[in-house]
Amino acid sequence: MLKTQMTYFKEEDILHFILSDENESNSVELSPNITAELDENGDLIGIEILQASSFIRDTILESTQAKLMDFKKSYDKVILEDTKTIPGHEG
């Protein structure tokens, strides 16, 4: 079993993950820039990401924004609950 490898091709902006040393028999386009590479049994052996720098940037930004929105909702709820315990404050 091969240890997962990652290679970035800077000129082409392609990120390639190798999960197995099996030969690629098929591939499935998961989205316009992401391809899953499969062996003859249909097992995932690699992932290729085109326009990788944009994909990673966008994924990190989306994930961070979602977490910050959840954090803000939780924070606002705590603040609202705290103001209800202040005498004379209706929050």
KEVEXLUM-505348 format. One record per residue: residue number from 0; y, x, z of N, C-alpha, C in turn. Coordinates in steps of 0.1 Angstrom, whole numbers, plus 5000, padded with zeros to 4 digits. Example, Ala and Ser with C-alpha at 12.3 -4.5 7.8 and 13.67 -1.06 7.14 Angstrom:
2
{ropa=0, n_yy=4943, n_xx=5132, n_zz=5078, ca_yy=4955, ca_xx=5123, ca_zz=5078, c_yy=4967, c_xx=5132, c_zz=5078} .
{ropa=1, n_yy=4978, n_xx=5128, n_zz=5071, ca_yy=4989, ca_xx=5137, ca_zz=5071, c_yy=5000, c_xx=5129, c_zz=5079} .
END
This chain:
91
{ropa=0, n_yy=4988, n_xx=5008, n_zz=5000, ca_yy=5000, ca_xx=5000, ca_zz=5000, c_yy=5012, c_xx=5009, c_zz=5000} .
{ropa=1, n_yy=5021, n_xx=5006, n_zz=4991, ca_yy=5034, ca_xx=5014, ca_zz=4990, c_yy=5044, c_xx=5009, c_zz=4999} .
{ropa=2, n_yy=5051, n_xx=5018, n_zz=5005, ca_yy=5063, ca_xx=5015, ca_zz=5014, c_yy=5074, c_xx=5010, c_zz=5005} .
{ropa=3, n_yy=5081, n_xx=4999, n_zz=5009, ca_yy=5091, ca_xx=4994, ca_zz=5001, c_yy=5102, c_xx=5004, c_zz=4997} .
{ropa=4, n_yy=5105, n_xx=5005, n_zz=4984, ca_yy=5115, ca_xx=5014, ca_zz=4979, c_yy=5127, c_xx=5006, c_zz=4973} .
{ropa=5, n_yy=5138, n_xx=5012, n_zz=4974, ca_yy=5150, ca_xx=5006, ca_zz=4968, c_yy=5157, c_xx=5017, c_zz=4960} .
{ropa=6, n_yy=5160, n_xx=5013, n_zz=4947, ca_yy=5167, ca_xx=5022, ca_zz=4938, c_yy=5179, c_xx=5015, c_zz=4933} .
{ropa=7, n_yy=5191, n_xx=5022, n_zz=4933, ca_yy=5203, ca_xx=5016, ca_zz=4927, c_yy=5207, c_xx=5025, c_zz=4915} .
{ropa=8, n_yy=5208, n_xx=5018, n_zz=4903, ca_yy=5212, ca_xx=5024, ca_zz=4891, c_yy=5227, c_xx=5021, c_zz=4889} .
{ropa=9, n_yy=5235, n_xx=5031, n_zz=4893, ca_yy=5250, ca_xx=5029, ca_zz=4893, c_yy=5256, c_xx=5026, c_zz=4880} .
{ropa=10, n_yy=5252, n_xx=5033, n_zz=4869, ca_yy=5258, ca_xx=5030, ca_zz=4856, c_yy=5255, c_xx=5016, c_zz=4851} .
{ropa=11, n_yy=5243, n_xx=5011, n_zz=4854, ca_yy=5240, ca_xx=4997, ca_zz=4850, c_yy=5243, c_xx=4987, c_zz=4860} .
{ropa=12, n_yy=5246, n_xx=4991, n_zz=4873, ca_yy=5248, ca_xx=4982, ca_zz=4884, c_yy=5236, c_xx=4973, c_zz=4887} .
{ropa=13, n_yy=5224, n_xx=4979, n_zz=4887, ca_yy=5212, ca_xx=4973, ca_zz=4890, c_yy=5205, c_xx=4978, c_zz=4902} .
{ropa=14, n_yy=5201, n_xx=4968, n_zz=4911, ca_yy=5194, ca_xx=4972, ca_zz=4923, c_yy=5180, c_xx=4968, c_zz=4921} .
{ropa=15, n_yy=5170, n_xx=4977, n_zz=4924, ca_yy=5156, ca_xx=4974, ca_zz=4921, c_yy=5148, c_xx=4977, c_zz=4934} .
{ropa=16, n_yy=5141, n_xx=4967, n_zz=4939, ca_yy=5132, ca_xx=4968, ca_zz=4950, c_yy=5118, c_xx=4969, c_zz=4945} .
{ropa=17, n_yy=5111, n_xx=4979, n_zz=4950, ca_yy=5096, ca_xx=4980, ca_zz=4946, c_yy=5089, c_xx=4978, c_zz=4959} .
{ropa=18, n_yy=5081, n_xx=4967, n_zz=4959, ca_yy=5073, ca_xx=4963, ca_zz=4971, c_yy=5059, c_xx=4967, c_zz=4970} .
{ropa=19, n_yy=5054, n_xx=4970, n_zz=4958, ca_yy=5040, ca_xx=4974, ca_zz=4956, c_yy=5039, c_xx=4983, c_zz=4944} .
{ropa=20, n_yy=5028, n_xx=4991, n_zz=4944, ca_yy=5026, ca_xx=5000, ca_zz=4933, c_yy=5017, c_xx=4994, c_zz=4922} .
{ropa=21, n_yy=5014, n_xx=4981, n_zz=4923, ca_yy=5007, ca_xx=4973, ca_zz=4913, c_yy=5015, c_xx=4973, c_zz=4900} .
{ropa=22, n_yy=5008, n_xx=4971, n_zz=4889, ca_yy=5014, ca_xx=4970, ca_zz=4876, c_yy=5021, c_xx=4956, c_zz=4875} .
{ropa=23, n_yy=5032, n_xx=4955, n_zz=4869, ca_yy=5039, ca_xx=4943, ca_zz=4866, c_yy=5032, c_xx=4935, c_zz=4855} .
{ropa=24, n_yy=5028, n_xx=4923, n_zz=4857, ca_yy=5021, ca_xx=4915, ca_zz=4848, c_yy=5030, c_xx=4904, c_zz=4842} .
{ropa=25, n_yy=5039, n_xx=4899, n_zz=4851, ca_yy=5048, ca_xx=4888, ca_zz=4847, c_yy=5061, c_xx=4889, c_zz=4855} .
{ropa=26, n_yy=5071, n_xx=4882, n_zz=4851, ca_yy=5083, ca_xx=4881, ca_zz=4859, c_yy=5089, c_xx=4867, c_zz=4858} .
{ropa=27, n_yy=5096, n_xx=4863, n_zz=4869, ca_yy=5102, ca_xx=4850, ca_zz=4870, c_yy=5117, c_xx=4852, c_zz=4873} .
{ropa=28, n_yy=5125, n_xx=4846, n_zz=4864, ca_yy=5140, ca_xx=4846, ca_zz=4867, c_yy=5143, c_xx=4836, c_zz=4877} .
{ropa=29, n_yy=5147, n_xx=4841, n_zz=4889, ca_yy=5151, ca_xx=4832, ca_zz=4900, c_yy=5165, c_xx=4827, c_zz=4899} .
{ropa=30, n_yy=5173, n_xx=4834, n_zz=4893, ca_yy=5187, ca_xx=4830, ca_zz=4890, c_yy=5192, c_xx=4839, c_zz=4879} .
{ropa=31, n_yy=5203, n_xx=4837, n_zz=4873, ca_yy=5207, ca_xx=4845, ca_zz=4861, c_yy=5207, c_xx=4860, c_zz=4863} .
{ropa=32, n_yy=5208, n_xx=4865, n_zz=4875, ca_yy=5209, ca_xx=4879, ca_zz=4878, c_yy=5197, c_xx=4884, c_zz=4887} .
{ropa=33, n_yy=5188, n_xx=4876, n_zz=4890, ca_yy=5177, ca_xx=4880, ca_zz=4899, c_yy=5164, c_xx=4877, c_zz=4893} .
{ropa=34, n_yy=5156, n_xx=4887, n_zz=4892, ca_yy=5142, ca_xx=4886, ca_zz=4886, c_yy=5132, c_xx=4890, c_zz=4896} .
{ropa=35, n_yy=5122, n_xx=4882, n_zz=4898, ca_yy=5110, ca_xx=4885, ca_zz=4907, c_yy=5099, c_xx=4891, c_zz=4897} .
{ropa=36, n_yy=5094, n_xx=4903, n_zz=4901, ca_yy=5084, ca_xx=4909, ca_zz=4893, c_yy=5070, c_xx=4906, c_zz=4900} .
{ropa=37, n_yy=5060, n_xx=4902, n_zz=4892, ca_yy=5047, ca_xx=4898, ca_zz=4898, c_yy=5036, c_xx=4906, c_zz=4892} .
{ropa=38, n_yy=5025, n_xx=4908, n_zz=4900, ca_yy=5013, ca_xx=4914, ca_zz=4895, c_yy=5004, c_xx=4904, c_zz=4888} .
{ropa=39, n_yy=4992, n_xx=4908, n_zz=4884, ca_yy=4983, ca_xx=4899, ca_zz=4877, c_yy=4978, c_xx=4887, c_zz=4886} .
{ropa=40, n_yy=4979, n_xx=4888, n_zz=4899, ca_yy=4975, ca_xx=4878, ca_zz=4908, c_yy=4987, c_xx=4868, c_zz=4912} .
{ropa=41, n_yy=4999, n_xx=4872, n_zz=4906, ca_yy=5011, ca_xx=4863, ca_zz=4909, c_yy=5018, c_xx=4867, c_zz=4922} .
{ropa=42, n_yy=5014, n_xx=4879, n_zz=4928, ca_yy=5020, ca_xx=4884, ca_zz=4940, c_yy=5033, c_xx=4891, c_zz=4937} .
{ropa=43, n_yy=5043, n_xx=4890, n_zz=4945, ca_yy=5056, ca_xx=4897, ca_zz=4943, c_yy=5054, c_xx=4912, c_zz=4945} .
{ropa=44, n_yy=5058, n_xx=4919, n_zz=4935, ca_yy=5057, ca_xx=4934, ca_zz=4936, c_yy=5071, c_xx=4941, c_zz=4935} .
{ropa=45, n_yy=5081, n_xx=4933, n_zz=4931, ca_yy=5094, ca_xx=4939, ca_zz=4929, c_yy=5105, c_xx=4928, c_zz=4927} .
{ropa=46, n_yy=5117, n_xx=4933, n_zz=4929, ca_yy=5128, ca_xx=4924, ca_zz=4927, c_yy=5139, c_xx=4932, c_zz=4920} .
{ropa=47, n_yy=5145, n_xx=4926, n_zz=4909, ca_yy=5155, ca_xx=4933, ca_zz=4902, c_yy=5168, c_xx=4924, c_zz=4903} .
{ropa=48, n_yy=5179, n_xx=4931, n_zz=4907, ca_yy=5192, ca_xx=4924, ca_zz=4908, c_yy=5202, c_xx=4930, c_zz=4898} .
{ropa=49, n_yy=5206, n_xx=4922, n_zz=4888, ca_yy=5216, ca_xx=4927, ca_zz=4879, c_yy=5230, c_xx=4924, c_zz=4885} .
{ropa=50, n_yy=5240, n_xx=4932, n_zz=4881, ca_yy=5254, ca_xx=4930, ca_zz=4887, c_yy=5253, c_xx=4930, c_zz=4902} .
{ropa=51, n_yy=5245, n_xx=4940, n_zz=4907, ca_yy=5242, ca_xx=4941, ca_zz=4921, c_yy=5254, c_xx=4942, c_zz=4931} .
{ropa=52, n_yy=5264, n_xx=4949, n_zz=4927, ca_yy=5275, ca_xx=4951, ca_zz=4936, c_yy=5282, c_xx=4938, c_zz=4938} .
{ropa=53, n_yy=5284, n_xx=4929, n_zz=4928, ca_yy=5290, ca_xx=4916, ca_zz=4929, c_yy=5281, c_xx=4907, c_zz=4938} .
{ropa=54, n_yy=5268, n_xx=4908, n_zz=4935, ca_yy=5258, ca_xx=4899, ca_zz=4942, c_yy=5259, c_xx=4902, c_zz=4957} .
{ropa=55, n_yy=5258, n_xx=4915, n_zz=4960, ca_yy=5258, ca_xx=4919, ca_zz=4975, c_yy=5271, c_xx=4915, c_zz=4981} .
{ropa=56, n_yy=5282, n_xx=4918, n_zz=4975, ca_yy=5296, ca_xx=4914, ca_zz=4980, c_yy=5296, c_xx=4899, c_zz=4982} .
{ropa=57, n_yy=5293, n_xx=4891, n_zz=4972, ca_yy=5294, ca_xx=4877, ca_zz=4974, c_yy=5284, c_xx=4871, c_zz=4984} .
{ropa=58, n_yy=5272, n_xx=4877, n_zz=4985, ca_yy=5263, ca_xx=4872, ca_zz=4995, c_yy=5268, c_xx=4875, c_zz=5009} .
{ropa=59, n_yy=5273, n_xx=4887, n_zz=5011, ca_yy=5278, ca_xx=4891, ca_zz=5024, c_yy=5290, c_xx=4883, c_zz=5028} .
{ropa=60, n_yy=5299, n_xx=4880, n_zz=5019, ca_yy=5311, ca_xx=4872, ca_zz=5021, c_yy=5307, c_xx=4858, c_zz=5025} .
{ropa=61, n_yy=5298, n_xx=4852, n_zz=5017, ca_yy=5294, ca_xx=4838, ca_zz=5020, c_yy=5287, c_xx=4837, c_zz=5033} .
{ropa=62, n_yy=5278, n_xx=4846, n_zz=5036, ca_yy=5271, ca_xx=4846, ca_zz=5049, c_yy=5281, c_xx=4848, c_zz=5061} .
{ropa=63, n_yy=5290, n_xx=4857, n_zz=5059, ca_yy=5300, ca_xx=4860, ca_zz=5070, c_yy=5309, c_xx=4848, c_zz=5072} .
{ropa=64, n_yy=5314, n_xx=4842, n_zz=5061, ca_yy=5322, ca_xx=4830, ca_zz=5062, c_yy=5315, c_xx=4818, c_zz=5069} .
{ropa=65, n_yy=5302, n_xx=4816, n_zz=5065, ca_yy=5294, ca_xx=4805, ca_zz=5071, c_yy=5293, c_xx=4808, c_zz=5086} .
{ropa=66, n_yy=5290, n_xx=4820, n_zz=5090, ca_yy=5288, ca_xx=4823, ca_zz=5104, c_yy=5301, c_xx=4821, c_zz=5112} .
{ropa=67, n_yy=5312, n_xx=4826, n_zz=5106, ca_yy=5325, ca_xx=4824, ca_zz=5112, c_yy=5329, c_xx=4809, c_zz=5113} .
{ropa=68, n_yy=5326, n_xx=4801, n_zz=5103, ca_yy=5328, ca_xx=4787, ca_zz=5104, c_yy=5320, c_xx=4781, c_zz=5116} .
{ropa=69, n_yy=5307, n_xx=4784, n_zz=5117, ca_yy=5299, ca_xx=4779, ca_zz=5128, c_yy=5305, c_xx=4784, c_zz=5141} .
{ropa=70, n_yy=5309, n_xx=4797, n_zz=5142, ca_yy=5315, ca_xx=4802, ca_zz=5154, c_yy=5327, c_xx=4794, c_zz=5158} .
{ropa=71, n_yy=5336, n_xx=4792, n_zz=5148, ca_yy=5348, ca_xx=4784, ca_zz=5151, c_yy=5345, c_xx=4770, c_zz=5156} .
{ropa=72, n_yy=5336, n_xx=4763, n_zz=5150, ca_yy=5332, ca_xx=4750, ca_zz=5154, c_yy=5327, c_xx=4750, c_zz=5169} .
{ropa=73, n_yy=5319, n_xx=4760, n_zz=5172, ca_yy=5314, ca_xx=4761, ca_zz=5186, c_yy=5325, c_xx=4765, c_zz=5195} .
{ropa=74, n_yy=5334, n_xx=4774, n_zz=5191, ca_yy=5345, ca_xx=4777, ca_zz=5199, c_yy=5355, c_xx=4765, c_zz=5202} .
{ropa=75, n_yy=5358, n_xx=4758, n_zz=5191, ca_yy=5366, ca_xx=4746, ca_zz=5192, c_yy=5360, c_xx=4736, c_zz=5201} .
{ropa=76, n_yy=5347, n_xx=4734, n_zz=5201, ca_yy=5340, ca_xx=4725, ca_zz=5209, c_yy=5341, c_xx=4729, c_zz=5224} .
{ropa=77, n_yy=5339, n_xx=4742, n_zz=5227, ca_yy=5340, ca_xx=4747, ca_zz=5240, c_yy=5354, c_xx=4745, c_zz=5246} .
{ropa=78, n_yy=5364, n_xx=4748, n_zz=5237, ca_yy=5378, ca_xx=4746, ca_zz=5242, c_yy=5381, c_xx=4732, c_zz=5244} .
{ropa=79, n_yy=5377, n_xx=4723, n_zz=5236, ca_yy=5379, ca_xx=4708, ca_zz=5238, c_yy=5372, c_xx=4704, c_zz=5250} .
{ropa=80, n_yy=5360, n_xx=4708, n_zz=5253, ca_yy=5353, ca_xx=4704, ca_zz=5265, c_yy=5360, c_xx=4710, c_zz=5278} .
{ropa=81, n_yy=5365, n_xx=4722, n_zz=5277, ca_yy=5373, ca_xx=4728, ca_zz=5288, c_yy=5385, c_xx=4720, c_zz=5291} .
{ropa=82, n_yy=5393, n_xx=4716, n_zz=5281, ca_yy=5405, ca_xx=4709, ca_zz=5283, c_yy=5403, c_xx=4695, c_zz=5289} .
{ropa=83, n_yy=5391, n_xx=4689, n_zz=5288, ca_yy=5388, ca_xx=4676, ca_zz=5294, c_yy=5387, c_xx=4678, c_zz=5309} .
{ropa=84, n_yy=5384, n_xx=4690, n_zz=5314, ca_yy=5382, ca_xx=4692, ca_zz=5328, c_yy=5395, c_xx=4695, c_zz=5335} .
{ropa=85, n_yy=5406, n_xx=4696, n_zz=5328, ca_yy=5419, ca_xx=4699, ca_zz=5334, c_yy=5425, c_xx=4686, c_zz=5338} .
{ropa=86, n_yy=5429, n_xx=4684, n_zz=5351, ca_yy=5435, ca_xx=4671, ca_zz=5355, c_yy=5447, c_xx=4668, c_zz=5348} .
{ropa=87, n_yy=5449, n_xx=4656, n_zz=5343, ca_yy=5461, ca_xx=4652, ca_zz=5336, c_yy=5461, c_xx=4655, c_zz=5321} .
{ropa=88, n_yy=5450, n_xx=4662, n_zz=5316, ca_yy=5450, ca_xx=4666, ca_zz=5302, c_yy=5439, c_xx=4658, c_zz=5295} .
{ropa=89, n_yy=5442, n_xx=4651, n_zz=5285, ca_yy=5432, ca_xx=4642, ca_zz=5278, c_yy=5425, c_xx=4649, c_zz=5267} .
{ropa=90, n_yy=5429, n_xx=4661, n_zz=5263, ca_yy=5423, ca_xx=4669, ca_zz=5253, c_yy=5422, c_xx=4662, c_zz=5240} .
END
